[in-house]
Amino acid sequence: ELQVGPGKAYGSINAALEAAPGGATILVDPGTYSERLVVRKAVRIRGVPGSGAMPVIIWSTKQPYESVLDVDAAGVDVEIEGLQLEHSSKSVAQNYAVYVNGADVRLASCLVTSKTGSGVGVEGGRLRLDDTTVADCKAHGIAVLGRRSVAELRGSRIRKNQLNGVLLRDGASARIEGCDVSSNGGFGLEKLDCQALAQGDNRIDRNGKGAVEGFCDEDDA
């Protein structure tokens, strides 16, 4: 394990990432870290369990295409647990707090927000969301785009985003179970020519344009 925080071996998460071998665990003490995390290897990044406070990772920039967490690496498994991820970047395409392409990324017990774009963008690979809140984003909460993209959302909250809570588009697939998708400005869930969708025991209400819109090729909702 590599430890990050005041008085620990690493003063920044990026320093620990650079030193970490593939498959390592990085433990992050509570505090605010102004960093952009570009992950290209298998790694687990966790807030220190039992610390009582969630580490806050902030990336605010005028540069385009800069997510606070960027995982663009085919076949890599990345797990993020117990972190608050805050994002602000120039408003152009691929404006996401968390960007996933090609990798298998799990967000567990996290909080994700973007002042300028969407919370999570999947443009290839697999997103797993467990007990995570994606809220108060300028655009969509979660956007899953393309036939190479799969999302599994369980026990999570997608709330108060200005556009859709969840957008599935261009052949994307998703499974959504036990989630609260509410108070978003657009639809709770919008399906635009997506490939497959499975749902169970979700709360989808109080969304500005309605609960669910559109269709998938294989659709149970």
Buried (B, 14 or more C-beta within 10 A) or exposed (E): EBBBBEEBEBEBBBBBBEEBEEEBBBBBBBEEBEBBBBBBBBBBBBBBEEBEEBBBBBBBBEEEBBBBBBBBBEEBBBBBBBBBBBBBBEEEEBBBBBBBBBBBBBBBBBBBBBBBBBBBBBBBBBBBBBBBBBBBBBBBBBBBBBEBBBBBBBBBBBBBBBBBBBBBBBBBBBBBBBBBBBBBBBBBBBBBEBBBBBBEEBEBEEBEEEBBBBEBEEBEB
